[in-house]
Amino acid sequence: MRTATARPVVRPIQKPLVLERRGAFFVNYRHGTRYGGGTITVGQMYVEYEVPADARRRDRPVVLLPGGCHTGATYDETPDGREGWRTHFLRHGFPVYLVEWAGRGASGFDPSTIHQAREERNPGILPRFLHLSHEEAWTAFRFGPEPGVRYPGLRFPLEAIEHYYAQLIPNTEAVLPEPELATADALVALLERIGGAVVIGHSRAGNAMLPAAVRRPDLFKCLVELEPIGCRGLYSDADVPALARVPFLSVFGDYLQGTMWQPFADECRELVEKLTAAGGTARHLPLAQAGITGNSHMLMMENNSLELAGMLVRWIDDTVPSLKQRL
């Protein structure tokens, strides 16, 4: 077994971040029956929150949802030790809610199907837990065209790749009958509790966020999709007028041509066209076409990650007026 090398530590000096409060809670939990007997809690979503002392954007809290095979670590410190989006949004005065998928990470999961398969010696009932290998992640997330070969100009900090690989976990939410809808339910429950929010999600998160926005557009101050796994099949044409009430932004990085991500980007562009035609505020942003090149799938970890976060802050300010501006 190969031993991972220690990551480089790159921690620029930052002004201390002062919090008004922080904490954690669960939403959307319900009772279930454990295989073999007994009552357990299922369907819950784990939420960590922080409110900065300088919460000048208090009325526009930000919810951050990771993609498949990832946890909230996606938005924490970058693999090479730089400040992540979680604290960047806090420094800009947004309360931040960092959530985990229902059935994954700190949300926990129900192992009943695994126990049942063992006891009944019936592996056919076991769900498939997607767990990407290092080689699969390298090509799927567009670090390069094949494992170990990097794209020219790549912005991902490959010198810290081992620390990034340590973040990858199985999609244990596969034990749920409808994993995306379970997280969509939990997301709606969270937004009902906090009174609506700016919702930012990565990759597979789009499969939960868009159905949630269709159901409760009134709770979404805006919806930011970071390289979602498509924008088709998650809504019907009858849903477009409701979705058009939610300001929408889809963002894609570089090296899309010839990958599975190009059709996904095309789907999001089509959705933006529909939303705009329905009177909504929507934008599709391929970064390379805007002159920002070298970004992979992992936008929030790259050497221009704070530049990209700054773009999102400006878009939110321009698109979602503050309460003070509305008065």
C-alpha positions as CSV (number, residue, x, y, z in Angstrom):
1,M,0.0,0.0,0.0
2,R,1.3,3.4,-1.0
3,T,1.8,5.9,1.9
4,A,0.3,9.3,1.1
5,T,2.7,12.2,1.4
6,A,1.9,15.2,3.7
7,R,0.2,18.0,1.9
8,P,1.8,21.4,1.4
9,V,0.6,24.0,3.9
10,V,-0.4,27.3,2.3
11,R,-2.1,29.5,4.8
12,P,-2.0,33.2,4.0
13,I,-2.5,35.3,7.1
14,Q,-6.1,36.3,7.4
15,K,-7.9,38.8,9.6
16,P,-9.5,36.9,12.5
17,L,-13.1,35.8,11.7
18,V,-15.5,36.7,14.5
19,L,-18.7,34.8,14.8
20,E,-22.0,35.9,16.4
21,R,-22.9,32.2,16.9
22,R,-22.4,28.8,15.4
23,G,-24.0,25.4,15.9
24,A,-25.5,22.3,14.3
25,F,-28.9,20.6,14.0
26,F,-30.8,18.1,12.0
27,V,-33.9,18.5,9.8
28,N,-36.4,16.2,8.2
29,Y,-35.9,13.3,10.6
30,R,-38.6,10.7,11.1
31,H,-38.9,7.3,12.9
32,G,-38.1,4.1,11.1
33,T,-37.9,0.4,12.1
34,R,-34.4,-1.1,12.3
35,Y,-34.0,-4.5,10.6
36,G,-34.3,-7.0,13.4
37,G,-36.5,-4.7,15.5
38,G,-36.3,-1.4,17.3
39,T,-36.9,2.2,16.4
40,I,-34.3,4.3,14.6
41,T,-34.2,7.8,13.1
42,V,-34.0,8.0,9.3
43,G,-34.0,10.6,6.5
44,Q,-32.3,13.3,8.5
45,M,-30.0,16.0,7.1
46,Y,-27.1,17.3,9.2
47,V,-26.7,21.1,9.1
48,E,-23.8,23.2,10.5
49,Y,-24.4,26.9,10.6
50,E,-22.3,30.0,11.4
51,V,-23.4,33.6,11.6
52,P,-20.6,36.2,11.4
53,A,-20.6,39.1,13.8
54,D,-20.6,41.4,10.8
55,A,-23.6,39.8,9.2
56,R,-24.3,42.6,6.7
57,R,-26.0,40.2,4.3
58,R,-27.9,38.6,7.1
59,D,-31.1,38.5,5.1
60,R,-29.5,36.4,2.4
61,P,-28.1,33.3,4.2
62,V,-26.1,30.9,2.0
63,V,-26.7,27.1,1.9
64,L,-23.8,25.0,0.6
65,L,-24.6,21.5,-0.6
66,P,-21.8,19.2,-1.8
67,G,-22.0,16.8,-4.8
68,G,-21.8,13.1,-5.1
69,C,-19.0,11.2,-3.2
70,H,-18.2,14.3,-1.2
71,T,-19.1,15.9,2.2
72,G,-19.1,19.5,3.4
73,A,-15.3,19.3,3.3
74,T,-15.8,20.4,-0.3
75,Y,-16.3,24.0,0.9
76,D,-13.9,24.0,3.8
77,E,-10.2,24.7,3.5
78,T,-8.8,23.7,0.1
79,P,-6.7,20.6,-0.2
80,D,-3.5,22.7,-0.3
81,G,-4.5,24.7,2.8
82,R,-6.1,27.9,1.4
83,E,-9.3,29.4,2.7
84,G,-12.4,27.8,1.4
85,W,-15.8,29.1,0.3
86,R,-17.3,28.5,3.7
87,T,-15.3,31.1,5.5
88,H,-15.1,33.3,2.4
89,F,-18.9,33.8,2.4
90,L,-18.8,34.4,6.2
91,R,-16.2,37.1,5.7
92,H,-18.5,38.8,3.2
93,G,-21.3,38.9,5.8
94,F,-23.4,35.9,4.8
95,P,-24.7,33.5,7.4
96,V,-23.6,30.1,6.1
97,Y,-25.4,26.7,6.4
98,L,-23.2,23.8,5.4
99,V,-25.3,20.7,4.8
100,E,-24.8,17.0,4.2
101,W,-26.9,14.8,2.0
102,A,-29.6,12.8,3.7
103,G,-28.1,9.3,4.1
104,R,-24.4,10.4,3.8
105,G,-21.6,11.7,6.0
106,A,-22.7,13.2,9.3
107,S,-26.3,12.7,8.4
108,G,-25.9,9.0,8.9
109,F,-27.6,6.2,7.1
110,D,-29.9,3.2,7.7
111,P,-27.8,0.0,7.3
112,S,-30.9,-2.3,7.5
113,T,-30.7,-3.4,3.9
114,I,-27.0,-4.5,4.5
115,H,-28.0,-6.4,7.6
116,Q,-30.9,-8.0,5.8
117,A,-28.7,-9.1,2.9
118,R,-26.3,-10.7,5.3
119,E,-28.9,-12.5,7.3
120,E,-30.8,-13.7,4.3
121,R,-27.7,-14.4,2.2
122,N,-29.3,-12.3,-0.5
123,P,-26.7,-9.9,-2.0
124,G,-29.2,-9.0,-4.8
125,I,-31.0,-6.6,-2.5
126,L,-27.9,-4.6,-1.8
127,P,-27.7,-1.1,-3.2
128,R,-24.7,0.1,-5.2
129,F,-22.6,2.6,-3.3
130,L,-20.8,4.7,-5.9
131,H,-17.3,5.2,-4.6
132,L,-14.9,6.7,-7.1
133,S,-11.3,5.5,-7.4
134,H,-8.5,7.9,-7.7
135,E,-8.2,7.1,-11.4
136,E,-11.9,7.6,-12.0
137,A,-12.0,10.9,-10.1
138,W,-9.0,12.2,-12.1
139,T,-10.7,11.8,-15.5
140,A,-14.3,12.4,-14.3
141,F,-13.5,15.6,-12.6
142,R,-11.3,16.7,-15.6
143,F,-7.8,17.0,-14.0
144,G,-6.6,15.4,-17.2
145,P,-7.6,13.2,-20.2
146,E,-6.2,10.1,-18.5
147,P,-4.9,9.3,-14.9
148,G,-1.7,11.0,-14.2
149,V,-1.8,13.3,-17.2
150,R,-2.8,16.8,-16.4
151,Y,-4.5,19.3,-18.7
152,P,-2.4,22.3,-19.7
153,G,-3.1,25.2,-17.5
154,L,-5.0,23.2,-14.9
155,R,-5.9,25.2,-11.8
156,F,-6.5,22.3,-9.4
157,P,-3.7,22.0,-6.8
158,L,-2.4,18.6,-7.9
159,E,0.5,19.0,-5.4
160,A,-2.2,18.3,-2.7
161,I,-4.1,15.6,-4.6
162,E,-3.6,13.0,-1.9
163,H,-5.4,15.2,0.6
164,Y,-8.2,15.6,-1.9
165,Y,-8.5,11.9,-2.5
166,A,-9.0,11.4,1.3
167,Q,-12.3,13.4,1.0
168,L,-13.9,11.0,-1.4
169,I,-16.5,8.7,0.3
170,P,-19.2,6.3,-0.9
171,N,-22.7,7.5,-1.7
172,T,-24.3,5.7,1.2
173,E,-27.6,7.5,0.5
174,A,-28.2,4.7,-2.0
175,V,-29.9,2.9,0.8
176,L,-32.8,5.3,0.5
177,P,-35.6,4.6,-2.0
178,E,-35.2,8.0,-3.8
179,P,-31.9,9.6,-2.6
180,E,-32.2,12.8,-4.5
181,L,-35.8,13.4,-3.4
182,A,-34.9,12.6,0.2
183,T,-32.3,15.4,0.1
184,A,-34.7,17.7,-1.7
185,D,-37.3,17.1,1.1
186,A,-34.6,17.9,3.7
187,L,-33.5,21.0,1.8
188,V,-37.1,22.3,1.8
189,A,-37.4,21.6,5.5
190,L,-34.2,23.5,6.2
191,L,-35.3,26.5,4.1
192,E,-38.7,26.5,5.9
193,R,-36.8,26.7,9.2
194,I,-34.5,29.5,8.3
195,G,-36.9,31.5,6.1
196,G,-35.3,31.0,2.7
197,A,-31.8,31.3,1.4
198,V,-29.3,31.6,-1.4
199,V,-28.7,27.9,-2.4
200,I,-25.4,26.9,-3.9
201,G,-24.7,23.3,-4.9
202,H,-22.2,21.2,-6.7
203,S,-22.5,18.5,-9.3
204,R,-25.1,15.8,-8.2
205,A,-26.6,18.4,-5.8
206,G,-28.5,19.8,-8.8
207,N,-30.6,16.7,-8.8
208,A,-31.9,17.6,-5.4
209,M,-31.9,21.4,-5.6
210,L,-33.9,21.8,-8.8
211,P,-36.8,19.6,-7.7
212,A,-36.8,21.5,-4.3
213,A,-37.0,24.8,-6.2
214,V,-39.8,23.5,-8.4
215,R,-41.7,22.6,-5.2
216,R,-41.0,25.8,-3.2
217,P,-39.7,28.6,-5.4
218,D,-40.7,31.1,-2.6
219,L,-37.9,29.7,-0.4
220,F,-35.1,30.1,-2.9
221,K,-33.6,33.6,-3.0
222,C,-31.5,32.3,-5.9
223,L,-30.2,29.0,-7.1
224,V,-26.5,28.6,-8.1
225,E,-25.7,25.3,-9.9
226,L,-22.0,24.5,-10.0
227,E,-21.4,22.0,-12.9
228,P,-24.7,20.1,-12.2
229,I,-25.2,16.7,-13.6
230,G,-27.7,18.0,-16.1
231,C,-30.7,20.3,-16.0
232,R,-33.1,18.1,-17.9
233,G,-35.6,15.6,-16.5
234,L,-35.8,17.4,-13.2
235,Y,-38.7,19.6,-14.2
236,S,-41.5,19.8,-16.7
237,D,-42.4,22.6,-19.0
238,A,-45.4,23.3,-16.7
239,D,-42.8,24.0,-13.9
240,V,-41.0,26.7,-15.8
241,P,-43.2,29.6,-14.7
242,A,-42.6,28.7,-11.0
243,L,-38.8,28.2,-11.6
244,A,-38.6,31.5,-13.4
245,R,-39.4,33.1,-10.0
246,V,-36.0,31.9,-8.8
247,P,-32.9,33.7,-10.1
248,F,-30.7,31.0,-11.6
249,L,-27.0,30.7,-12.4
250,S,-25.2,27.6,-13.8
251,V,-21.4,27.7,-13.9
252,F,-19.1,25.3,-15.8
253,G,-15.3,25.1,-15.9
254,D,-12.9,24.3,-18.7
255,Y,-12.0,21.1,-20.8
256,L,-15.6,20.2,-21.4
257,Q,-15.3,19.2,-25.1
258,G,-15.6,15.5,-25.6
259,T,-16.5,14.8,-21.9
260,M,-19.8,13.8,-20.3
261,W,-20.0,17.4,-19.0
262,Q,-20.6,19.1,-22.3
263,P,-24.2,17.7,-22.8
264,F,-24.9,18.6,-19.1
265,A,-23.8,22.2,-19.8
266,D,-26.0,22.3,-22.9
267,E,-29.0,21.2,-20.9
268,C,-28.4,24.0,-18.4
269,R,-28.0,26.5,-21.2
270,E,-31.4,25.3,-22.6
271,L,-33.0,25.7,-19.1
272,V,-31.6,29.3,-18.9
273,E,-33.2,30.1,-22.3
274,K,-36.6,28.8,-21.1
275,L,-36.4,30.7,-17.8
276,T,-35.4,33.9,-19.6
277,A,-38.2,33.5,-22.1
278,A,-40.6,33.1,-19.1
279,G,-39.4,36.4,-17.7
280,G,-37.0,35.0,-15.2
281,T,-33.4,36.1,-14.3
282,A,-31.1,33.4,-15.4
283,R,-27.5,33.0,-16.7
284,H,-25.4,30.2,-18.0
285,L,-21.7,30.9,-17.5
286,P,-19.0,28.7,-19.1
287,L,-15.9,30.2,-17.5
288,A,-13.7,29.5,-20.5
289,Q,-15.9,31.6,-22.7
290,A,-15.7,34.4,-20.2
291,G,-11.8,34.2,-20.4
292,I,-11.3,32.2,-17.2
293,T,-9.5,29.1,-18.3
294,G,-8.0,26.1,-16.5
295,N,-10.9,25.2,-14.1
296,S,-11.8,21.6,-13.5
297,H,-15.0,20.2,-12.0
298,M,-13.8,21.1,-8.5
299,L,-14.3,24.9,-8.8
300,M,-14.2,25.7,-5.1
301,M,-10.8,24.1,-4.6
302,E,-8.7,25.6,-7.4
303,N,-6.0,28.3,-7.3
304,N,-8.6,30.9,-8.4
305,S,-11.3,29.6,-6.1
306,L,-11.7,32.9,-4.2
307,E,-11.9,34.8,-7.4
308,L,-14.8,32.6,-8.4
309,A,-16.4,33.0,-5.0
310,G,-16.1,36.7,-5.5
311,M,-17.9,36.5,-8.8
312,L,-20.7,34.7,-7.0
313,V,-20.9,37.3,-4.3
314,R,-21.2,40.0,-7.0
315,W,-23.9,38.1,-8.9
316,I,-25.9,37.5,-5.7
317,D,-25.6,41.2,-4.8
318,D,-26.7,42.2,-8.3
319,T,-29.5,39.6,-8.6
320,V,-30.9,39.3,-5.0
321,P,-31.4,42.8,-3.5
322,S,-30.9,43.1,0.2
323,L,-33.7,43.9,2.5
324,K,-32.3,47.4,2.9
325,Q,-32.3,47.9,-0.8
326,R,-36.0,46.8,-1.0
327,L,-37.2,49.2,1.7
